[in-house]
């Protein structure tokens, strides 16, 4: 077993790497989808209110999608 493989996972499975990538991709897409909605529903010239609304909407959109993907792929979250 190579040193690189040992650093990533001791048992040789990449489930943690896949879980992190799936989480980042899901919330990244949810953030991009929620960004225009944040600026439409919270017009603020400073950009603080739309950012908080966008983060909240990303969580609302991203969590069900992430748990649905976890369930569909058969991995425990």
N, CA, C and O atoms as a GROMACS GRO file, in nm:
protein
  308
    1UNK      N    1   0.085  -0.118   0.000
    1UNK     CA    2   0.000   0.000   0.000
    1UNK      C    3   0.090   0.124   0.000
    1UNK      O    4   0.184   0.134   0.080
    2UNK      N    5   0.062   0.217  -0.088
    2UNK     CA    6   0.146   0.336  -0.098
    2UNK      C    7   0.120   0.432   0.017
    2UNK      O    8   0.017   0.423   0.085
    3UNK      N    9   0.213   0.524   0.038
    3UNK     CA   10   0.197   0.622   0.145
    3UNK      C   11   0.080   0.714   0.117
    3UNK      O   12   0.010   0.755   0.210
    4UNK      N   13   0.058   0.748  -0.008
    4UNK     CA   14  -0.053   0.835  -0.044
    4UNK      C   15  -0.186   0.768  -0.008
    4UNK      O   16  -0.275   0.833   0.046
    5UNK      N   17  -0.198   0.644  -0.037
    5UNK     CA   18  -0.321   0.570  -0.009
    5UNK      C   19  -0.342   0.559   0.142
    5UNK      O   20  -0.456   0.561   0.188
    6UNK      N   21  -0.234   0.546   0.218
    6UNK     CA   22  -0.245   0.535   0.363
    6UNK      C   23  -0.292   0.666   0.424
    6UNK      O   24  -0.366   0.666   0.522
    7UNK      N   25  -0.249   0.778   0.368
    7UNK     CA   26  -0.290   0.908   0.421
    7UNK      C   27  -0.438   0.932   0.395
    7UNK      O   28  -0.508   0.984   0.482
    8UNK      N   29  -0.487   0.895   0.278
    8UNK     CA   30  -0.627   0.918   0.244
    8UNK      C   31  -0.718   0.829   0.327
    8UNK      O   32  -0.814   0.879   0.386
    9UNK      N   33  -0.692   0.704   0.334
    9UNK     CA   34  -0.778   0.613   0.410
    9UNK      C   35  -0.701   0.490   0.453
    9UNK      O   36  -0.631   0.429   0.372
   10UNK      N   37  -0.712   0.454   0.578
   10UNK     CA   38  -0.636   0.340   0.627
   10UNK      C   39  -0.689   0.209   0.572
   10UNK      O   40  -0.611   0.116   0.550
   11UNK      N   41  -0.818   0.199   0.550
   11UNK     CA   42  -0.876   0.075   0.502
   11UNK      C   43  -0.880   0.069   0.350
   11UNK      O   44  -0.915  -0.034   0.293
   12UNK      N   45  -0.846   0.177   0.285
   12UNK     CA   46  -0.846   0.177   0.139
   12UNK      C   47  -0.976   0.218   0.076
   12UNK      O   48  -0.989   0.213  -0.046
   13UNK      N   49  -1.076   0.260   0.156
   13UNK     CA   50  -1.201   0.305   0.096
   13UNK      C   51  -1.200   0.456   0.086
   13UNK      O   52  -1.144   0.526   0.171
   14UNK      N   53  -1.262   0.506  -0.017
   14UNK     CA   54  -1.266   0.650  -0.042
   14UNK      C   55  -1.402   0.709  -0.008
   14UNK      O   56  -1.439   0.812  -0.064
   15UNK      N   57  -1.477   0.646   0.080
   15UNK     CA   58  -1.612   0.693   0.109
   15UNK      C   59  -1.610   0.832   0.174
   15UNK      O   60  -1.698   0.913   0.147
   16UNK      N   61  -1.511   0.860   0.258
   16UNK     CA   62  -1.503   0.992   0.320
   16UNK      C   63  -1.471   1.100   0.217
   16UNK      O   64  -1.523   1.211   0.224
   17UNK      N   65  -1.386   1.067   0.121
   17UNK     CA   66  -1.353   1.162   0.016
   17UNK      C   67  -1.475   1.187  -0.071
   17UNK      O   68  -1.504   1.301  -0.106
   18UNK      N   69  -1.546   1.081  -0.105
   18UNK     CA   70  -1.666   1.097  -0.186
   18UNK      C   71  -1.773   1.174  -0.112
   18UNK      O   72  -1.843   1.255  -0.173
   19UNK      N   73  -1.788   1.152   0.018
   19UNK     CA   74  -1.888   1.222   0.097
   19UNK      C   75  -1.856   1.371   0.101
   19UNK      O   76  -1.946   1.454   0.088
   20UNK      N   77  -1.730   1.406   0.119
   20UNK     CA   78  -1.691   1.547   0.121
   20UNK      C   79  -1.713   1.614  -0.014
   20UNK      O   80  -1.760   1.727  -0.022
   21UNK      N   81  -1.679   1.543  -0.119
   21UNK     CA   82  -1.698   1.599  -0.253
   21UNK      C   83  -1.846   1.615  -0.283
   21UNK      O   84  -1.887   1.716  -0.342
   22UNK      N   85  -1.928   1.518  -0.244
   22UNK     CA   86  -2.072   1.526  -0.267
   22UNK      C   87  -2.133   1.641  -0.187
   22UNK      O   88  -2.220   1.712  -0.237
   23UNK      N   89  -2.087   1.660  -0.063
   23UNK     CA   90  -2.135   1.769   0.020
   23UNK      C   91  -2.098   1.904  -0.040
   23UNK      O   92  -2.182   1.994  -0.047
   24UNK      N   93  -1.974   1.920  -0.082
   24UNK     CA   94  -1.929   2.046  -0.142
   24UNK      C   95  -2.002   2.076  -0.271
   24UNK      O   96  -2.044   2.190  -0.295
   25UNK      N   97  -2.019   1.977  -0.355
   25UNK     CA   98  -2.088   1.997  -0.482
   25UNK      C   99  -2.234   2.032  -0.460
   25UNK      O  100  -2.287   2.120  -0.526
   26UNK      N  101  -2.300   1.963  -0.368
   26UNK     CA  102  -2.442   1.988  -0.342
   26UNK      C  103  -2.464   2.129  -0.291
   26UNK      O  104  -2.551   2.200  -0.342
   27UNK      N  105  -2.387   2.171  -0.191
   27UNK     CA  106  -2.408   2.304  -0.135
   27UNK      C  107  -2.355   2.414  -0.227
   27UNK      O  108  -2.404   2.526  -0.221
   28UNK      N  109  -2.257   2.383  -0.310
   28UNK     CA  110  -2.212   2.481  -0.408
   28UNK      C  111  -2.319   2.510  -0.512
   28UNK      O  112  -2.344   2.625  -0.546
   29UNK      N  113  -2.382   2.405  -0.560
   29UNK     CA  114  -2.491   2.423  -0.657
   29UNK      C  115  -2.610   2.492  -0.591
   29UNK      O  116  -2.672   2.580  -0.651
   30UNK      N  117  -2.642   2.453  -0.467
   30UNK     CA  118  -2.754   2.517  -0.396
   30UNK      C  119  -2.726   2.664  -0.372
   30UNK      O  120  -2.818   2.746  -0.380
   31UNK      N  121  -2.602   2.700  -0.343
   31UNK     CA  122  -2.566   2.840  -0.322
   31UNK      C  123  -2.581   2.920  -0.451
   31UNK      O  124  -2.631   3.032  -0.450
   32UNK      N  125  -2.537   2.862  -0.563
   32UNK     CA  126  -2.548   2.931  -0.692
   32UNK      C  127  -2.695   2.948  -0.731
   32UNK      O  128  -2.732   3.051  -0.787
   33UNK      N  129  -2.778   2.848  -0.702
   33UNK     CA  130  -2.920   2.859  -0.733
   33UNK      C  131  -2.987   2.963  -0.643
   33UNK      O  132  -3.074   3.037  -0.689
   34UNK      N  133  -2.948   2.970  -0.516
   34UNK     CA  134  -3.011   3.061  -0.421
   34UNK      C  135  -2.960   3.204  -0.431
   34UNK      O  136  -3.024   3.295  -0.380
   35UNK      N  137  -2.847   3.226  -0.494
   35UNK     CA  138  -2.788   3.360  -0.500
   35UNK      C  139  -2.879   3.463  -0.566
   35UNK      O  140  -2.898   3.570  -0.509
   36UNK      N  141  -2.936   3.437  -0.682
   36UNK     CA  142  -3.026   3.538  -0.738
   36UNK      C  143  -3.150   3.560  -0.652
   36UNK      O  144  -3.201   3.672  -0.642
   37UNK      N  145  -3.199   3.454  -0.589
   37UNK     CA  146  -3.316   3.470  -0.502
   37UNK      C  147  -3.284   3.558  -0.382
   37UNK      O  148  -3.369   3.635  -0.337
   38UNK      N  149  -3.164   3.547  -0.330
   38UNK     CA  150  -3.124   3.632  -0.218
   38UNK      C  151  -3.124   3.779  -0.256
   38UNK      O  152  -3.164   3.863  -0.176
   39UNK      N  153  -3.079   3.812  -0.375
   39UNK     CA  154  -3.077   3.951  -0.418
   39UNK      C  155  -3.214   4.001  -0.463
   39UNK      O  156  -3.240   4.121  -0.458
   40UNK      N  157  -3.301   3.911  -0.505
   40UNK     CA  158  -3.436   3.952  -0.544
   40UNK      C  159  -3.521   3.980  -0.421
   40UNK      O  160  -3.589   4.083  -0.414
   41UNK      N  161  -3.516   3.890  -0.323
   41UNK     CA  162  -3.604   3.902  -0.208
   41UNK      C  163  -3.547   3.988  -0.094
   41UNK      O  164  -3.622   4.024  -0.003
   42UNK      N  165  -3.421   4.021  -0.098
   42UNK     CA  166  -3.362   4.106   0.006
   42UNK      C  167  -3.272   4.210  -0.061
   42UNK      O  168  -3.150   4.202  -0.048
   43UNK      N  169  -3.331   4.306  -0.131
   43UNK     CA  170  -3.247   4.406  -0.197
   43UNK      C  171  -3.182   4.499  -0.094
   43UNK      O  172  -3.250   4.576  -0.027
   44UNK      N  173  -3.053   4.490  -0.082
   44UNK     CA  174  -2.978   4.569   0.014
   44UNK      C  175  -2.849   4.613  -0.053
   44UNK      O  176  -2.774   4.530  -0.103
   45UNK      N  177  -2.821   4.743  -0.056
   45UNK     CA  178  -2.700   4.789  -0.126
   45UNK      C  179  -2.570   4.740  -0.062
   45UNK      O  180  -2.468   4.732  -0.130
   46UNK      N  181  -2.572   4.709   0.068
   46UNK     CA  182  -2.449   4.663   0.132
   46UNK      C  183  -2.419   4.517   0.100
   46UNK      O  184  -2.303   4.475   0.104
   47UNK      N  185  -2.521   4.438   0.067
   47UNK     CA  186  -2.501   4.299   0.032
   47UNK      C  187  -2.501   4.203   0.148
   47UNK      O  188  -2.483   4.082   0.128
   48UNK      N  189  -2.520   4.253   0.270
   48UNK     CA  190  -2.518   4.167   0.387
   48UNK      C  191  -2.645   4.083   0.398
   48UNK      O  192  -2.638   3.962   0.417
   49UNK      N  193  -2.760   4.146   0.385
   49UNK     CA  194  -2.887   4.074   0.396
   49UNK      C  195  -2.903   3.970   0.285
   49UNK      O  196  -2.944   3.858   0.315
   50UNK      N  197  -2.871   4.002   0.160
   50UNK     CA  198  -2.881   3.897   0.057
   50UNK      C  199  -2.787   3.780   0.082
   50UNK      O  200  -2.820   3.666   0.049
   51UNK      N  201  -2.671   3.806   0.140
   51UNK     CA  202  -2.577   3.698   0.168
   51UNK      C  203  -2.634   3.603   0.272
   51UNK      O  204  -2.625   3.481   0.256
   52UNK      N  205  -2.691   3.658   0.379
   52UNK     CA  206  -2.751   3.573   0.482
   52UNK      C  207  -2.872   3.497   0.428
   52UNK      O  208  -2.889   3.379   0.457
   53UNK      N  209  -2.954   3.564   0.350
   53UNK     CA  210  -3.070   3.497   0.290
   53UNK      C  211  -3.025   3.388   0.194
   53UNK      O  212  -3.085   3.280   0.189
   54UNK      N  213  -2.922   3.415   0.117
   54UNK     CA  214  -2.869   3.316   0.024
   54UNK      C  215  -2.815   3.195   0.098
   54UNK      O  216  -2.838   3.081   0.056
   55UNK      N  217  -2.743   3.218   0.207
   55UNK     CA  218  -2.690   3.106   0.285
   55UNK      C  219  -2.803   3.023   0.345
   55UNK      O  220  -2.795   2.900   0.348
   56UNK      N  221  -2.906   3.089   0.392
   56UNK     CA  222  -3.021   3.017   0.447
   56UNK      C  223  -3.094   2.937   0.341
   56UNK      O  224  -3.131   2.822   0.363
   57UNK      N  225  -3.114   2.998   0.225
   57UNK     CA  226  -3.180   2.926   0.116
   57UNK      C  227  -3.095   2.810   0.066
   57UNK      O  228  -3.148   2.706   0.029
   58UNK      N  229  -2.964   2.828   0.065
   58UNK     CA  230  -2.876   2.719   0.023
   58UNK      C  231  -2.888   2.601   0.118
   58UNK      O  232  -2.885   2.486   0.075
   59UNK      N  233  -2.902   2.629   0.247
   59UNK     CA  234  -2.922   2.520   0.344
   59UNK      C  235  -3.058   2.453   0.323
   59UNK      O  236  -3.070   2.331   0.329
   60UNK      N  237  -3.160   2.535   0.298
   60UNK     CA  238  -3.295   2.480   0.277
   60UNK      C  239  -3.299   2.395   0.150
   60UNK      O  240  -3.365   2.291   0.148
   61UNK      N  241  -3.232   2.438   0.046
   61UNK     CA  242  -3.229   2.361  -0.079
   61UNK      C  243  -3.130   2.245  -0.072
   61UNK      O  244  -3.157   2.136  -0.124
   62UNK      N  245  -3.016   2.268  -0.009
   62UNK     CA  246  -2.907   2.171  -0.013
   62UNK      C  247  -2.924   2.052   0.078
   62UNK      O  248  -2.887   1.940   0.040
   63UNK      N  249  -2.980   2.071   0.198
   63UNK     CA  250  -2.992   1.959   0.291
   63UNK      C  251  -3.080   1.846   0.237
   63UNK      O  252  -3.038   1.730   0.241
   64UNK      N  253  -3.200   1.875   0.187
   64UNK     CA  254  -3.279   1.763   0.133
   64UNK      C  255  -3.212   1.694   0.014
   64UNK      O  256  -3.221   1.572  -0.001
   65UNK      N  257  -3.147   1.772  -0.069
   65UNK     CA  258  -3.078   1.712  -0.184
   65UNK      C  259  -2.962   1.625  -0.137
   65UNK      O  260  -2.944   1.514  -0.188
   66UNK      N  261  -2.885   1.674  -0.040
   66UNK     CA  262  -2.772   1.597   0.010
   66UNK      C  263  -2.818   1.466   0.074
   66UNK      O  264  -2.760   1.360   0.049
   67UNK      N  265  -2.922   1.474   0.157
   67UNK     CA  266  -2.970   1.352   0.221
   67UNK      C  267  -3.035   1.258   0.120
   67UNK      O  268  -3.028   1.136   0.136
   68UNK      N  269  -3.096   1.313   0.018
   68UNK     CA  270  -3.151   1.229  -0.088
   68UNK      C  271  -3.042   1.159  -0.166
   68UNK      O  272  -3.056   1.042  -0.201
   69UNK      N  273  -2.932   1.230  -0.194
   69UNK     CA  274  -2.820   1.166  -0.263
   69UNK      C  275  -2.754   1.061  -0.176
   69UNK      O  276  -2.712   0.957  -0.225
   70UNK      N  277  -2.744   1.088  -0.046
   70UNK     CA  278  -2.684   0.990   0.045
   70UNK      C  279  -2.769   0.864   0.050
   70UNK      O  280  -2.716   0.753   0.050
   71UNK      N  281  -2.899   0.882   0.054
   71UNK     CA  282  -2.989   0.766   0.060
   71UNK      C  283  -2.986   0.689  -0.072
   71UNK      O  284  -2.988   0.566  -0.073
   72UNK      N  285  -2.981   0.762  -0.184
   72UNK     CA  286  -2.982   0.698  -0.315
   72UNK      C  287  -2.853   0.619  -0.340
   72UNK      O  288  -2.855   0.514  -0.404
   73UNK      N  289  -2.741   0.672  -0.289
   73UNK     CA  290  -2.615   0.602  -0.311
   73UNK      C  291  -2.592   0.490  -0.211
   73UNK      O  292  -2.500   0.411  -0.226
   74UNK      N  293  -2.677   0.484  -0.107
   74UNK     CA  294  -2.667   0.376  -0.011
   74UNK      C  295  -2.564   0.396   0.097
   74UNK      O  296  -2.532   0.301   0.169
   75UNK      N  297  -2.512   0.517   0.110
   75UNK     CA  298  -2.414   0.543   0.215
   75UNK      C  299  -2.480   0.607   0.336
   75UNK      O  300  -2.578   0.680   0.323
   76UNK      N  301  -2.426   0.579   0.452
   76UNK     CA  302  -2.480   0.640   0.574
   76UNK      C  303  -2.420   0.777   0.589
   76UNK      O  304  -2.304   0.799   0.556
   77UNK      N  305  -2.501   0.873   0.640
   77UNK     CA  306  -2.447   1.007   0.660
   77UNK      C  307  -2.408   1.030   0.803
   77UNK      O  308  -2.361   1.138   0.837
   0.00000   0.00000   0.00000
